[in-house]
Amino acid sequence: MPPDRLFGIVNKTSSDNLLAMILRGVNIPFTDDEYQQAIDKLPDKFTSHEFILMLGRMHQQRYIEFLCDYRDVAHPFQTAHGQLAKRLNDWKKTLEPLGPVVDKDIFGHPRSNMKWRKRP
C-alpha cells in the first residue's frame, strides 16, 4: 500500500513530508523526564488519552509545535497523538499495559486507546 493511503495523507506533498518524517524518525519534543512528570501527575490507572492531555497541558507550546508537524496529514491529531502514546511502551518497567479501552478523544469522539497501570 502506498504511504499516502496507509497514513491517510491529503496530497502528494504531504505524503512526501510524512515519508521523510518516518525515514528520519519522528522527533518527539518531550524528554523522558517530562514524560515521567506527566505520568506522576496521573492516577494509578489512566489511559493514553489522559496522558496526552496531561503532557499537552504541562507543555502547551511544544505540544502545539509538535501538532504543527502533522498539519498536512489527513488526521493530524490522531496521528500525532498516536506517536506520543506509542512512546509509553518505553516505560514498561514502571507501567503495565492493561489492554485497550474506548474513551473519548480530544474531540469527544469514542476511540480505542490503551489503559495503563503504574507498577508498584
N, C-alpha and C positions, 0 to 999 in steps of 0.2 A: 504494500500500500504506500502511495507517495506521502511524504511528510505533511503536505498541506491537507490531505484527507485524514491522516492519522491524528493530527493535532487540531483539527478544526480551524485551519488558517483562513483568513479572509481573502487574501490575494497573494500573488506570486512573490511580491516584495516581502511581505510579512513571513511567507514560507521560508525565504532565504534568511531572513533575520532570525527566526526561531531555530532553523537548522544550524546557523552559526553559533547561537547561544548553546545549543546542545553539544556541538562539537568542542567548544572551548570550556564547557562545564558551566552550569548556571551559578552565578555569583550571588549567593545569599548574603546580604549585608549585615547579618546578625552574628555576633560571636557566640561561642559555646557558653560563656558566662552569661550573656544576655538571654540565651535560651533557658539556661538553668534558673535565672532570676524569674522569668515568666512562669516556669514550672513551679517554682517555690511559692508563687502567689496564688496558685490554683488549689482547689480542694484535692483530697487524696485520690478521687476518681474524677476524670474530666475527659472531654472529647477533643479531638484535633481542632474542631471549630472554636471551642472555648480557648484553647491555647493560642490560636491565631489571633483572636480578638484581643487577648491579653498582650501578646507581643506587639501587635499594632498599636494598642493603646499606650504602651510604655515607650514606643519608639516611632511616633507618628510620622515624622519627616522621612526617615529612612524607609518606612513601610510604604509611603506614597511613592517615593522614588523607585522602590522595588516593583510596585504595581505598574509604574510607567514603562518598565522594561517589557511588559506584556501587552502594551496598548494596541499592537497590530494583530493580536491573536483574537479569534472569534469569541472566546470566553476568557478574558484576561484575569478576572478574579479567581475563577475556578482553577485555571492553570497555575497562577502564581501561588494560590493557597495550597495546591497540591504539592508544589515544590517545598513549601515551608513545612507542611505536615509530614512529608516523606522523610525529612531530616530527623524527625522524632525517633525514627528507628535506630539512630545512633546512640540513644540513651537507654538501651536495653538493660544495662546494669542497674539503672535507677528507676526505669519504667517497665511495667508489664503490659503488653497489649491484651486487652480483654475481648477484642473482636469488634466487628463492625456494628454500628448503630445508626439509626436515622434520626437526625435532629435538623434544626433549621440553619441554613447557611446565612451569610451576611445580609442577604436579600429577603430572608424569611421563607425561603423555599426548602422543602424537605430534601435532604441529601444524605447519602451514606458517608460515614467517616468513622475513624477508629476511636474506641473508648480505651482509655489508659488508666492504670492504677500505679501510684507511686510505690516502689518497693520499700519495705521497712529497713 
